[in-house]
Amino acid sequence: MTMEEAIGHRAAQRWSLWRSANIGFGVSAAILLLQVANGRGFELANYAHTRSAETISALGGQVLATPLLFVVIAAIRNVFRRGQAKSKASAIRGAIMFAALFVTIFIGLFAYGEFVFSRDEAIGGEARKSFIADSQFACVRKQASLNQAITQQQIQTYCTCFTEKMADITTYKQLGTELAAEALADLRQKVGAISNLCRQ
């Protein structure tokens, strides 16, 4: 059988749903790698490192979205090609491959999360933006609740200064771990110094 005949023979079969899902996993993995390569992997790392029910569900949804799309496409095609022979791909082998790919991708995500939050370098990029946005909101709310004789603009200026200088001294490891008593005391001292500096 020539290659052209083999391709034609496979095209004349219905598509295997498991094989379609596994191809979708390959595409999903490529999308995740591109996201990391383009500097947008902090959210993935944060979800993988947190490992709560909510973050695992979010990661699962992102990982499974493309395989599910491929399965739907294959199922729709098979509905319109009922007269074709069934796929000769092994359903058991496909299911095992599906489980293996799923586990491999999640292990990779967990390893990536641990790597990101084990670094001693100051946060940057997406991590810095996220830290500043969250800290700015909390700072403004706290300062407004103190009923000080200052304007909203002064609060915004102070909080912008405070959060940016805090981001300068915050490391990925500090974001991902609970600080020991000594480190916490040191951080409080730095926070006080930054607060005084930004009030000047």
N, C-alpha and C positions, 0 to 999 in steps of 0.2 A: 504494500500500500504506500503510495507516494505521500509526501507531506501535505499536498493540496487535498488529497482524498481524505487524509486523517482530519484535517481542519474542517472539511465539509461534513464528515461523519459526526464530529463533535457538535458542530453547529446544528445538525439535524436532531440532536437530543435536547431534552428539557434540561434546564440549568439546575444544578444541584444547589439547594438552599444553604447547606453547610459550607460548600465551597464558596458560594457568593458571600456568606458571612465572613469567612476567613480572608477573602480578598479585601473585604471592607475593613477588617482589622489591620491589614497592611497599610491601607490608605489612612486609617485613623492614627496609626503609629507615626506615619510620615508627617501628618498634620501636627502632631504633638512635638515632634523633633523640630519642625519649622518654627513653631511657636517659641520654643526654647532658644533656637538659633537667632531669632529676631529680637531677643531681649524681652520677650513677654512670658517668660516661664515662671515668674515669681508667684503668680496666683496658683499655678499647678503645684509648685514646691510647697507653698503655704497650706494648701488643701491636703497634700500627701503627708506633710509633717504633723498637721493637727489631728488627722485621723478620727474625727468625730463622725457620728452617723450622717450628719448633714453634709460634711465635706466629702466623705466617701461616696455618698449618693450623687453628689455633683460630679465627681470624677468619673463614676460609673456611667452616668448619663452622657458625658462628653466622649468617653471611650466607645460606648456602645451605639452611639447615634449613627455613625457611618455604616457599621455592619448591618444594623437594622434597615437602613435605607437600601443597601445592596440586596438584602433578603426580600424586601418589598418589590424591588424592580424585578428580581428573578421570579417571584411568585406571579406577578402580573404578566410577565412574558410567558410563563408556563401555562397560564389560563388561556392565552390566545394561541398556544401551540399544543393543544391537547392531543393532537394526532401524532405528535412526535414520540419517539421512544424515550423511556425513562433514562435519566442520567445513570451511568455506570459507576459514578463515584461512590465510594463506600460511605454510608451514613455514619457508621460507628467511627471510622477513621476521621471523618470530618468533625464529629462531635468532640473527639479527643483533641484534635488540632485546635478547635475553637477554645476549649478549656485551657489548653497549654498557652495559647496566645494571650488569652485574657489574664491568666496568672502572671505571665512574663511581663506584660505591659504594666500591671500594677506593681510588681516587684521593682521594675525600672523606675516608676514614679516615686515609690517610697524611698528608694536609694537616692534619687535625685533630690528629694525633699531633705533627707538627712545631710547630703553633701552641702546644699545651699545654706542650711542653718548651723553648719559646723565651722563656718569661716569666721575669722577674727577681723576681717576687713570691714570698714565702714559701709553701711548700706548705700546703694546707689540705684539709678535707673528706676524701674517700676517699683522696687521695694521702698525707695526713698519717697517717691510720689505718694504711695499708699500710706506710708507712715505719717507724712506731713499732713495729708488730707484728714486722716483719722484724728491725729493729735490737735490739729487746728480746730476741728469741730468741738472736741472735748474741752479745749482751752477756752474758747469763746463762751461756751455754755457755763463753765465754772466761774470765769471772771464776771459774767453778767449776773450770776446768782449772788455775788458778794455785795451787791448794792453799793459799789464805790462811786465816788463823785467824778466819774470819767465818762467820756463819750464812747459811742459804739466804734467810732473810727480809731480812738486810742486803744480800745480793746483789740481790734483787728490788727493794728500795728504791733502791739505787744505780742500777740499770739503768733503772728507771722515770724517775728524775730525769734521767739522762744522755740517754736517747732523746727525752724530751719537749723538753729544752733544745736538743738537736741539731735537732729538727724545727722549732724556732722560728727557726733561722738558715739552714735549708736551702731553696734556691729550686728551682723546677721546672727551670730551666736547669742547675743543678748535678746534678740527678738524671739529666738526659738527655745530658750531655756529659762527656767525660774532661777533668779539670781540668789546666790548664797548671802548670808547676813552681811559679811564684809563688803562684798561687791555692791549690795543694796545700799549700804551706808555711804559708800563712795559715790554711787550714782546720785543719792539725795544731796550730797554736798555739791556735786556738779550742777544739779538742777537749781539749787539755791543760788549759785554763782551766776548761772545763765539768766535766772529770773531777775536778779538785781541788775545785771548788765542791760537787759532789755527794757527795764523801767527807767533807765537814765535818759 
